[in-house]
Amino acid sequence: MDPFEELAAAVYEDVAVTEVIRPAAVLPESAARTVLVELAVRDVRGDGVWWSSPVLWQRWNRPWDGPEEAGSSELIGSMQVTYGSPTKYAITIFRVTITQRGAAEGWTVESLCDEALGFGGFTLAACPRAELKSPPTPFRMR
């Protein structure tokens, strides 16, 4: 583990790896709708392993013990997302975290993303990327 990962693990306790996706992956509208439906069908409060909100998707090792209680379920990793960016119905994935439990089970940033994005027919490597614009020129006094 590199020094940055060690620092992150110490600060966030259970974090093994956090990666900022640059440029951010952008899930197109057609695939985004499919992914959202599949995540809902696989919800941890039922028989699934995913918990999702408009800002965070989490992968757990097994379904929760109750409707609002993770109980003995353990978090594998999470994906920070933004709905409606850069276009109205697209979803942007910009940061992924793997817990120590997830890393011990062999999960990586790519495998976590590939499982979620796979519901829409994408992988992290094949997902379109956000356009990076050049920074503005600095203001200079004359």
ABEGO torsion letter per residue (X at the ends): XBAAAAAAAAAAGABABBBBBOBBBBBBAAAAAAAAAAAAAABAABABABBBBAABBBBBABBBABAABAEABBBABBBBBBBGOABAABBBBABBBBBAAAAAAGBBAAAAAAAAAAAAGBBAAABBBBBBBBBBBBBBBX
